[in-house]
Every structure is written in structure tokens, then in C-alpha cells.
Amino acid sequence: MVNIKKIKIVEEIKKNFKDSKAIFFYNYHWINSRKTFELKEKINKNDSLWKVYKNSLLKRVINFENFNIKIKGPTVSIFCFNKEKFHDNLKIISNFNKNNKTDKENIEKFKEGIFEGKIIDVNLIKKIANYPTKKESINEIIYYLKWQIFRFLNILNKIKK
């Protein structure tokens, strides 16, 4: 007999897969419940969805969507509905990982992900997470421009004298 609850959950996962621009999977086992709640709040405010599903149901949808991703252990699915927020979410989790060190450092926290219909591996996810955000990049560019303008004005002042 087919369980109606499971069918509804699988349909919800399929809908989230369809609606999201990027998805990545994260091992949340090492985080206590209070910190998990804080991280979930930050992700959900960022036009994304933090959702824990039963692995067997998640695997069913992943196989249905023809992705070859291995889901093992406690996994949270993070659905990014705005592809520009994908990096921001990775940055939030990467900063969280850096600020919340545990004795279980050998645990792989990021798992594989999907971006624009393509599987991205853990190493690429980590690289993307370490890139500066758009705001950080703009601030850095402004800083360097100000510095160059300041140097140019100093040269002009010296020539004038």
C-alpha cells in the first residue's frame, strides 16, 4: 500500500527541484539545534529554502530527475530560488563553518549540489563559497579606485609645486 504522506512529500520535493535555480546538500549532523535554527533562518531569509527530507524520498526524486548524486547520512537540502543568492547562501554556510569549529573537523560538511541543471562537486562548492560576495567585491574596487585617485592627486600637487 502506498503511503499518501510520502507521495505528498515526494511531490513537494519535485516542486522545489523544479522551482529552484540551484540546490546544494549539506551535512547538518554536527550542529546543535539552536545553531541549526539560526542557520536555517538566515538561509530562509535569503530567498531560499532549508529543508530536511528523508534520504530515501530525496533519492527517489534525484533519480527521477536523472542526477547521479549520492546522499548519505543526515542531509539538509537548500533550494535557492534566485540563482544570484546561491553564492550568498554558500557564503553564509562557509562563514558558519569557520566560526563554529568542532572536534569533528574531518566530517565533510558540504555535499554535492546542482546549479542550472548541472551537478557540481564538493570542491567546486567550496571554491565558490570562498569567493567574495558582490558587495565585498564592489567595496574592494571602490577602495582601490579611491587609493589611485588619491595617489594621482598627490602627484599633481607635487608637479604644481
C-alpha positions in Angstrom: 0.0 0.0 0.0 1.3 3.4 -1.0 1.7 5.9 1.8 -0.1 9.2 0.9 2.1 11.3 3.1 5.2 10.1 1.3 3.6 10.8 -2.1 2.9 14.4 -1.0 6.4 14.8 0.3 7.9 13.5 -3.0 5.6 15.9 -4.9 6.9 18.8 -2.7 10.5 17.8 -3.4 9.8 17.6 -7.1 8.2 21.1 -7.0 11.2 22.5 -5.1 13.6 20.9 -7.6 11.6 22.4 -10.5 11.3 25.9 -9.0 14.9 26.3 -7.7 17.8 27.6 -9.8 20.4 25.9 -7.6 20.3 23.2 -4.9 23.0 22.0 -2.6 23.2 19.5 0.1 24.8 20.0 3.5 25.6 17.7 6.4 24.0 19.3 9.5 24.6 16.5 11.9 27.5 18.2 13.8 25.4 21.4 14.6 23.3 21.7 17.8 19.6 22.5 17.4 19.9 26.2 18.4 22.6 26.9 15.8 20.7 24.9 13.2 17.7 27.1 13.8 19.8 30.3 13.4 21.4 29.0 10.2 18.0 27.9 8.8 16.6 31.4 9.5 19.5 33.1 7.6 19.1 30.8 4.6 15.3 31.2 4.5 15.5 35.0 4.6 17.8 34.8 1.5 15.1 33.7 -1.0 15.9 30.1 -0.3 14.5 27.1 1.5 16.3 25.0 4.1 14.5 21.6 4.2 15.3 18.2 5.7 13.8 15.3 3.9 14.1 11.6 4.5 17.0 10.4 2.3 15.0 7.7 0.6 12.5 10.2 -0.6 15.1 12.6 -1.7 17.0 9.9 -3.6 13.8 9.0 -5.4 13.4 12.5 -6.7 17.1 12.8 -7.5 17.0 9.6 -9.6 13.7 10.7 -11.2 15.5 13.9 -12.3 18.4 11.8 -13.7 21.1 13.2 -11.4 23.8 10.9 -10.1 24.2 12.2 -6.6 25.0 10.1 -3.6 23.0 11.2 -0.5 24.3 9.6 2.7 23.8 10.5 6.3 22.0 13.4 7.8 21.4 15.8 4.9 19.6 19.1 4.5 18.6 20.3 1.1 19.0 24.0 0.4 16.9 25.2 -2.5 17.9 28.6 -4.0 15.1 30.1 -5.9 17.2 33.1 -7.1 20.4 32.0 -8.7 22.1 35.2 -7.6 21.5 34.2 -4.0 23.3 30.8 -4.5 26.7 32.3 -3.7 25.3 34.2 -0.7 23.9 31.0 0.8 27.2 29.2 0.3 29.0 32.2 1.9 26.6 32.1 4.9 27.3 28.4 5.5 31.0 28.7 4.8 31.3 31.5 7.4 29.2 29.5 9.8 31.6 26.5 9.4 34.6 28.8 10.1 33.0 30.3 13.1 31.7 27.1 14.6 34.7 24.7 14.7 34.1 21.3 16.3 36.2 18.3 17.2 34.6 16.6 14.1 36.6 18.6 11.5 37.1 15.6 9.4 33.4 15.5 8.6 32.7 16.7 5.0 30.1 19.4 5.6 29.2 20.3 2.1 27.9 17.6 -0.2 27.2 17.8 -3.9 24.9 20.3 -5.5 23.0 21.2 -8.7 23.4 24.5 -10.4 21.4 25.3 -13.6 20.8 21.6 -14.2 24.4 20.5 -13.8 25.9 18.6 -10.9 28.7 20.5 -9.0 31.1 18.6 -6.8 32.1 19.4 -3.3 35.5 21.0 -4.3 33.7 23.5 -6.6 31.2 24.3 -4.0 34.0 25.1 -1.5 35.7 27.3 -4.1 32.6 29.2 -4.8 31.9 29.7 -1.1 35.3 31.3 -0.7 34.8 33.9 -3.4 34.0 37.4 -2.1 30.4 38.4 -2.3 29.2 41.1 -4.8 29.1 43.7 -2.1 32.6 42.8 -0.9 33.9 43.0 -4.4 32.3 46.4 -5.0 33.8 47.7 -1.8 37.2 46.5 -2.7 37.0 48.1 -6.2 35.9 51.4 -4.6 38.8 51.3 -2.1 41.4 50.7 -4.9 39.8 53.5 -7.1 39.9 55.9 -4.2 43.5 55.0 -3.5 44.6 55.5 -7.1 42.8 58.9 -7.2 44.5 59.9 -4.0 47.9 58.9 -5.5 47.1 60.8 -8.7 46.2 64.0 -6.8 49.4 63.8 -4.8 51.4 63.6 -8.0 49.5 66.6 -9.4 50.2 68.5 -6.3 53.9 67.8 -6.4 54.1 68.8 -10.1 52.2 72.0 -9.3 54.8 72.9 -6.6 
